[in-house]
Amino acid sequence: MKVSNMGTFRLKHRYLIPIYLLVAFYLDGAISSLGEQWLYTPDHTLISRLPMLMFIMVAFVLPEETNLSWYAVGIGLLYDLYYTGMIGMYLFVLPLIIYIVRYLKQYIPDSPFFIGLVDVICLTLLEASIYIMNRLVNLTSMTPVDFISNVLAPTIALNLVFFIFLYLPLKKLLLKLKSER
């Protein structure tokens, strides 16, 4: 009886990371919808990237999570279907960034400062990649300077605020999950 309970326990925990990532994805959309008048103005665009924060936190706190790149494929596909309507941008870039983070994690100290720095670098890579792809297919005519000042910098600022407020709760949540595994 005990063995089956442990199996059920592990099975439940197996699905928690994808559920957390889906919650981050949908919160991302909710924040964008509810704060539309403040986040998207003619002067600036602030893009919430909560799934990116969640991916980075999982990569650092739960390095044994082997399916993280596959979860990035799933979330990337959802981003493409829900936000762009064109499959490929997020489906390719998001898993690639997560793969690089998982590889480089072994060389990066596990401290809030460095995890926040990784978050900023990943946000920059993601937003720059999406911008470049949009330029290549003529979906935007924004100059690189306008992109940096009106989109990239405000997006990094917003997501740094999220990082500051969510780092400890997310770390505690993931450490609890790790201890129960």
Phi and psi in degrees as a GROMACS rama.xvg file:
@    title "Ramachandran Plot"
@    xaxis  label "Phi"
@    yaxis  label "Psi"
@TYPE xy
-63.9438  -39.2823  LYS-2
-61.5929  -43.9374  VAL-3
-67.2571  -34.3763  SER-4
-64.5466  -41.1754  ASN-5
-65.2073  -39.8419  MET-6
-62.4057  -41.9449  GLY-7
-65.2497  -39.8966  THR-8
-61.6832  -46.8882  PHE-9
-64.903  -39.3524  ARG-10
-60.9427  -42.6833  LEU-11
-63.2943  -43.0611  LYS-12
-69.5533  -24.9119  HIS-13
-62.3869  -31.5707  ARG-14
-93.6523  -4.73425  TYR-15
-69.5086  -41.5219  LEU-16
-61.3445  -49.2684  ILE-17
-61.2508  -34.7353  PRO-18
-66.323  -43.5248  ILE-19
-60.0214  -41.1634  TYR-20
-66.9941  -38.837  LEU-21
-65.7396  -39.8628  LEU-22
-61.7762  -42.9193  VAL-23
-62.2602  -40.6562  ALA-24
-61.3507  -46.6868  PHE-25
-73.4346  -33.3895  TYR-26
-63.2786  -37.6705  LEU-27
-55.9775  -48.5985  ASP-28
-66.2164  -38.4317  GLY-29
-65.5325  -42.3371  ALA-30
-61.8472  -43.1396  ILE-31
-63.2091  -40.3267  SER-32
-71.843  -45.1949  SER-33
-71.2249  -32.3517  LEU-34
-104.578  23.0874  GLY-35
-54.3015  -42.3347  GLU-36
-68.6396  -23.2145  GLN-37
-98.8509  -29.044  TRP-38
-83.9486  -30.4583  LEU-39
-122.49  97.9705  TYR-40
-123.31  169.516  THR-41
-62.6334  -25.6466  PRO-42
-85.2743  -30.0084  ASP-43
-155.87  160.515  HIS-44
-132.226  121.918  THR-45
-106.995  122.308  LEU-46
-112.248  120.893  ILE-47
-75.5247  133.623  SER-48
-131.253  57.9207  ARG-49
-62.1491  -38.3072  LEU-50
-60.0603  -35.8313  PRO-51
-61.9643  -44.4359  MET-52
-60.0987  -44.3244  LEU-53
-63.7397  -42.4465  MET-54
-60.0585  -44.9856  PHE-55
-65.6599  -42.321  ILE-56
-62.6763  -43.2491  MET-57
-63.5849  -41.5737  VAL-58
-60.4818  -36.9914  ALA-59
-85.1318  -40.09  PHE-60
-85.5899  -34.8415  VAL-61
-121.88  67.4892  LEU-62
-63.8034  -18.8569  PRO-63
-78.5737  -3.73799  GLU-64
-71.4095  99.6462  GLU-65
-78.3009  -19.872  THR-66
-93.6911  10.7396  ASN-67
-60.092  -39.5176  LEU-68
-66.2941  -35.2128  SER-69
-69.1385  -36.3036  TRP-70
-64.12  -35.9063  TYR-71
-65.1761  -35.8746  ALA-72
-62.0124  -45.4127  VAL-73
-63.4537  -46.8418  GLY-74
-67.0004  -37.7853  ILE-75
-61.0193  -41.4383  GLY-76
-64.0158  -42.2914  LEU-77
-61.1494  -43.7189  LEU-78
-57.8573  -47.3895  TYR-79
-61.3273  -45.6759  ASP-80
-68.6513  -41.6408  LEU-81
-82.2921  -42.3221  TYR-82
-100.186  -37.1062  TYR-83
-105.387  -29.2363  THR-84
73.5814  6.1974  GLY-85
-131.803  113.789  MET-86
-73.9804  130.398  ILE-87
143.156  -43.1262  GLY-88
-62.1174  -65.9016  MET-89
-73.1272  -31.9391  TYR-90
-59.8135  -33.1348  LEU-91
-91.0087  -46.594  PHE-92
-72.6355  -45.6019  VAL-93
-60.0424  -50.5084  LEU-94
-62.6129  -35.1664  PRO-95
-63.0754  -44.717  LEU-96
-62.9297  -43.2887  ILE-97
-65.7549  -39.0706  ILE-98
-60.3653  -45.0369  TYR-99
-63.5786  -43.2531  ILE-100
-60.6925  -45.8384  VAL-101
-62.6427  -36.6388  ARG-102
-70.4013  -45.8249  TYR-103
-80.092  -13.8973  LEU-104
-53.3845  -35.5141  LYS-105
-64.6118  -19.0875  GLN-106
-101.637  -2.24568  TYR-107
-109.704  129.471  ILE-108
-61.3459  146.146  PRO-109
-89.7828  74.084  ASP-110
-133.606  156.414  SER-111
-55.5619  -38.9515  PRO-112
-60.7364  -49.5157  PHE-113
-72.0693  -34.201  PHE-114
-66.0248  -39.5448  ILE-115
-63.8348  -38.6826  GLY-116
-64.8981  -41.3077  LEU-117
-61.8539  -40.4158  VAL-118
-60.0046  -45.6097  ASP-119
-63.09  -44.2056  VAL-120
-63.7226  -42.863  ILE-121
-65.5672  -40.5949  CYS-122
-61.4784  -42.3009  LEU-123
-62.6322  -45.7722  THR-124
-61.2418  -45.3235  LEU-125
-62.7045  -52.9159  LEU-126
-64.9258  -39.7034  GLU-127
-66.5185  -40.6028  ALA-128
-62.7032  -45.4483  SER-129
-64.4929  -41.2565  ILE-130
-61.1183  -46.2132  TYR-131
-63.2942  -43.5429  ILE-132
-62.958  -40.2707  MET-133
-64.6385  -37.1014  ASN-134
-65.7988  -40.1691  ARG-135
-64.5525  -34.0987  LEU-136
-102.408  14.6427  VAL-137
58.8711  37.6995  ASN-138
-89.2334  -10.9872  LEU-139
-142.852  149.764  THR-140
-116.744  11.1556  SER-141
-65.2926  134.72  MET-142
-73.9512  158.031  THR-143
-57.4482  -37.2715  PRO-144
-65.5276  -44.6044  VAL-145
-63.2071  -39.3663  ASP-146
-60.5463  -47.551  PHE-147
-63.6491  -45.7772  ILE-148
-80.677  -31.8395  SER-149
-99.71  -20.8615  ASN-150
-120.393  -57.4567  VAL-151
-63.6128  -51.9845  LEU-152
-62.2205  -47.6686  ALA-153
-63.6617  -35.9054  PRO-154
-65.0096  -43.6647  THR-155
-63.5239  -42.1039  ILE-156
-60.9642  -47.2029  ALA-157
-60.4037  -46.2521  LEU-158
-72.4878  -25.3488  ASN-159
-68.0708  -37.5535  LEU-160
-62.0193  -45.3258  VAL-161
-59.0364  -42.7949  PHE-162
-60.9417  -45.8674  PHE-163
-59.4797  -42.6525  ILE-164
-81.93  -26.7543  PHE-165
-103.231  -10.7539  LEU-166
-56.22  -56.9438  TYR-167
-64.5748  -47.049  LEU-168
-60.6619  -41.1873  PRO-169
-66.7396  -41.5609  LEU-170
-62.9504  -43.4512  LYS-171
-63.272  -42.2601  LYS-172
-60.7234  -45.9607  LEU-173
-71.4561  -35.7827  LEU-174
-66.343  -37.411  LEU-175
-63.2275  -43.5921  LYS-176
-62.0676  -41.105  LEU-177
-64.1742  -41.4721  LYS-178
-70.3695  -25.3608  SER-179
-87.4765  -9.00748  GLU-180
